[in-house]
Amino acid sequence: MYYKNILKCFFLCLSFCCFIHSPAQSVLLKGYVEEVPPAFYGTWRVVSKRIDTNSPVTFKEKGLDIWNLSQENNVIYLRNTFSGASAQIMLKEVKGNTVTFTKTGKYDNKILTDKVTLSIKGDNFTGENLLKMDTISDIDGSVRKTETAKYFIKGDKIAGDSVIGD
């Protein structure tokens, strides 16, 4: 009887842990998507100014881009109409009107990771973009060089709900 109760307790704990672990990951992502302020979505004119880097040759001093931020089901996409790039973004944190997300892209033997934090106020946002570019060895896959940059970014909404009718 004693072992039977211990076994029941073990299976109860195991099933509880499995229940918490699996669904929590998908619910957390869905929760974040639901928490994103609606003003986040739309088309933005984004200007950037480099404020720090360890590689001024690699990262340009200023930039101008057009970002389209959209949601399809529980996935958020960032499309850059100037460069033609498109990426699925991973939300890291949402606090009120401040959103932090990352996106990663692989280009030949380089991996570029952006970590963007922006605070939205009406039809504008300000924030920062931290870039990290790792150069990967073709021989053993190790990171041969890491270059970083920090940008101040400012966005003005040019299309989206608040621009066209709020």
MOUR-V346361 format. One record per run of one state. SS is the DSSP state (alpha for helix, beta for strand, coil for the rest). FROM is the first residue (numbers start at 0). TO is the last residue. Records with the same first field share a line. If there is no record, write none. Layout:
SS->FROM-TO, FROM-TO
//
This chain:
coil->0-0, 35-36, 40-40, 53-60, 72-73, 80-84, 95-96, 107-108, 121-122, 136-141, 159-165
alpha->1-34, 37-39
beta->41-52, 61-71, 74-79, 85-94, 97-106, 109-120, 123-135, 142-158
//
